[in-house]
Amino acid sequence: MELGGKDLFSVLKNKLQIEQKIKICQEISQSIAFLHKQQLIHRDIKPENFIQVGTTFKLIDFGLIKKKEENVRLTKMIGSPLYQAPEIIKGSDNYQASVDIWSLGCLFFELFQGEPLFDGQTLQEVYQQILNYCKNQQQIHLKINQLQIKQELKTLIKQMIDPIPDKRPNIDYVQKELLPKFLPYPNKNILKQSI
């Protein structure tokens, strides 16, 4: 068993170069890609669930993981409020792997901005912000547009947090179509390293 260092939550407080942040996005995406290929939904993606081992972030805490099978009802309220997809907040018990994509999008924003995309003093405030976003995306899109990153990454984050689950990209799109373009030499062994 490998011994880990800091969790991603601790690292978010540090000043990182944009290249380092993109590398972290790629690493955490690879972890989720591995799970989704196994037909598993993590359901609790948050900074505290990624730990640095050497120079690589690895996913930990598989306590809420579920195999997605047809006609199996999933737990309604799970995960961390700041990263919960709207369909979970609305009480759906038939959600898909796109809930992980939503959470990753929120986490990507936080990695680049240094603060959560959705925040509030209470759980109800956070939930209300997320539900309001489902009706009108303009305010949150303005926050995303203020990020000091390339437009393609801003667009990716917006796609990942689309209020309509079926419109969110799958994890293959996230990791293969966009993120590697921003790294000079993508690490082909990153999948093995990030779990």
C-alpha positions as CSV (number, residue, x, y, z in Angstrom):
1,M,0.0,0.0,0.0
2,E,1.3,3.4,-0.9
3,L,1.4,6.2,1.7
4,G,-0.2,9.4,0.6
5,G,0.6,13.0,1.4
6,K,-1.7,16.0,1.2
7,D,-5.3,15.7,0.0
8,L,-6.4,17.9,-2.9
9,F,-8.3,20.2,-0.5
10,S,-5.0,21.2,1.2
11,V,-3.3,21.7,-2.2
12,L,-6.1,24.0,-3.4
13,K,-4.9,26.6,-0.8
14,N,-1.5,26.7,-2.5
15,K,-0.5,28.8,-5.5
16,L,0.0,26.4,-8.4
17,Q,1.0,27.0,-12.0
18,I,-1.7,26.6,-14.6
19,E,0.1,23.5,-16.0
20,Q,0.1,21.9,-12.6
21,K,-3.6,22.5,-12.2
22,I,-4.3,21.0,-15.7
23,K,-2.2,18.0,-14.8
24,I,-4.3,17.5,-11.6
25,C,-7.5,17.8,-13.7
26,Q,-6.2,15.1,-16.0
27,E,-5.2,12.8,-13.1
28,I,-8.5,13.0,-11.3
29,S,-10.3,12.5,-14.6
30,Q,-8.4,9.3,-15.2
31,S,-9.5,8.0,-11.8
32,I,-13.1,8.6,-12.7
33,A,-12.7,7.2,-16.2
34,F,-11.4,3.9,-14.7
35,L,-14.5,3.7,-12.5
36,H,-16.9,4.5,-15.3
37,K,-15.4,1.9,-17.5
38,Q,-16.3,-0.6,-14.7
39,Q,-19.9,0.7,-14.8
40,L,-19.3,2.3,-11.4
41,I,-20.5,5.7,-10.2
42,H,-18.4,7.3,-7.4
43,R,-21.1,9.7,-6.2
44,D,-18.8,11.6,-3.8
45,I,-16.2,13.5,-5.8
46,K,-14.7,16.2,-3.7
47,P,-11.1,17.5,-3.1
48,E,-10.8,15.6,0.1
49,N,-11.2,12.3,-1.8
50,F,-8.0,12.7,-3.8
51,I,-4.7,12.3,-2.1
52,Q,-1.2,13.1,-3.5
53,V,1.1,10.1,-3.7
54,G,4.4,11.3,-5.0
55,T,3.5,13.8,-7.7
56,T,0.2,12.1,-8.7
57,F,-3.2,12.5,-7.2
58,K,-5.1,9.3,-6.5
59,L,-8.7,8.7,-5.7
60,I,-9.5,7.4,-2.2
61,D,-12.8,6.8,-0.3
62,F,-14.9,4.4,-2.2
63,G,-17.6,4.3,0.4
64,L,-20.5,5.6,-1.8
65,I,-19.5,3.9,-5.0
66,K,-22.4,2.0,-6.7
67,K,-22.6,-0.3,-9.7
68,K,-25.0,1.2,-12.2
69,E,-27.5,-1.5,-13.2
70,E,-30.9,-1.1,-14.9
71,N,-33.9,-1.1,-12.5
72,V,-31.7,-0.6,-9.4
73,R,-32.7,2.4,-7.4
74,L,-29.8,4.4,-6.1
75,T,-29.6,6.3,-2.8
76,K,-31.2,9.7,-3.2
77,M,-29.2,12.1,-1.1
78,I,-25.5,11.3,-1.2
79,G,-22.2,13.1,-1.7
80,S,-20.9,16.5,-0.7
81,P,-23.4,19.4,-1.1
82,L,-20.9,21.7,-2.9
83,Y,-20.4,19.1,-5.7
84,Q,-23.9,17.5,-5.9
85,A,-25.6,17.4,-9.2
86,P,-29.0,19.0,-9.4
87,E,-30.7,15.7,-10.1
88,I,-29.5,14.3,-6.8
89,I,-30.7,17.5,-5.0
90,K,-34.1,17.1,-6.7
91,G,-34.3,13.6,-5.2
92,S,-33.9,11.5,-8.3
93,D,-33.1,7.9,-7.6
94,N,-32.4,7.0,-11.2
95,Y,-29.3,9.1,-12.0
96,Q,-26.3,8.2,-14.2
97,A,-22.6,8.6,-14.3
98,S,-23.2,12.2,-15.3
99,V,-23.5,13.1,-11.6
100,D,-19.7,12.4,-11.4
101,I,-19.1,14.7,-14.4
102,W,-21.0,17.5,-12.7
103,S,-18.9,17.0,-9.5
104,L,-15.7,17.0,-11.6
105,G,-16.8,20.3,-13.3
106,C,-17.3,21.9,-9.9
107,L,-14.0,20.6,-8.8
108,F,-12.2,21.8,-11.9
109,F,-13.6,25.3,-11.3
110,E,-12.4,25.2,-7.7
111,L,-9.0,24.1,-8.7
112,F,-8.6,27.1,-11.1
113,Q,-10.4,29.7,-8.9
114,G,-9.4,28.6,-5.4
115,E,-13.0,28.7,-4.2
116,P,-16.1,26.6,-4.8
117,L,-18.3,27.3,-7.7
118,F,-21.4,27.0,-5.5
119,D,-21.2,28.2,-1.9
120,G,-23.4,29.4,0.9
121,Q,-23.6,29.7,4.6
122,T,-26.1,26.8,4.9
123,L,-26.9,23.6,3.1
124,Q,-30.1,25.2,1.9
125,E,-28.3,28.2,0.4
126,V,-26.0,25.9,-1.6
127,Y,-28.8,23.8,-2.8
128,Q,-30.8,26.9,-3.8
129,Q,-27.8,28.2,-5.8
130,I,-27.6,25.0,-7.7
131,L,-31.3,24.8,-8.4
132,N,-31.3,28.5,-9.5
133,Y,-28.5,27.7,-11.9
134,C,-30.7,25.1,-13.5
135,K,-33.2,27.9,-14.4
136,N,-30.7,30.5,-15.4
137,Q,-27.0,29.8,-16.1
138,Q,-25.9,33.4,-16.7
139,Q,-24.5,34.2,-13.2
140,I,-22.5,31.0,-12.9
141,H,-21.2,31.3,-16.5
142,L,-20.0,34.8,-15.7
143,K,-18.0,33.3,-12.8
144,I,-16.5,30.7,-15.1
145,N,-15.7,33.3,-17.8
146,Q,-13.7,35.2,-15.2
147,L,-11.3,32.3,-14.8
148,Q,-7.7,33.0,-16.1
149,I,-7.7,29.9,-18.3
150,K,-8.1,29.2,-22.0
151,Q,-11.6,29.5,-23.5
152,E,-11.6,25.8,-24.3
153,L,-11.3,24.9,-20.6
154,K,-14.1,27.4,-19.7
155,T,-16.3,25.7,-22.3
156,L,-15.5,22.3,-20.9
157,I,-16.4,23.3,-17.4
158,K,-19.7,24.8,-18.6
159,Q,-20.5,21.5,-20.5
160,M,-19.7,19.4,-17.4
161,I,-22.1,21.4,-15.3
162,D,-24.9,21.4,-17.8
163,P,-28.2,21.3,-15.8
164,I,-29.5,18.6,-18.2
165,P,-27.6,15.4,-17.3
166,D,-27.8,13.9,-20.9
167,K,-26.1,17.0,-22.3
168,R,-23.0,16.6,-20.0
169,P,-20.0,15.0,-21.8
170,N,-18.9,11.6,-20.8
171,I,-15.6,11.1,-19.0
172,D,-13.9,9.9,-22.2
173,Y,-14.7,13.3,-23.8
174,V,-13.4,15.1,-20.8
175,Q,-10.1,13.2,-20.7
176,K,-9.3,12.5,-24.3
177,E,-10.8,15.3,-26.3
178,L,-9.9,18.4,-24.3
179,L,-7.6,18.1,-21.4
180,P,-4.6,16.4,-23.2
181,K,-4.5,19.3,-25.6
182,F,-3.3,21.6,-22.8
183,L,-0.4,19.4,-21.6
184,P,2.8,19.2,-23.6
185,Y,3.4,15.5,-23.0
186,P,0.4,13.6,-21.7
187,N,1.4,10.7,-19.5
188,K,0.1,7.5,-21.0
189,N,0.6,5.6,-17.7
190,I,-1.4,8.1,-15.8
191,L,-4.4,5.7,-15.6
192,K,-2.4,3.2,-13.6
193,Q,-1.0,6.0,-11.4
194,S,-4.3,7.7,-10.5
195,I,-6.2,5.0,-8.7
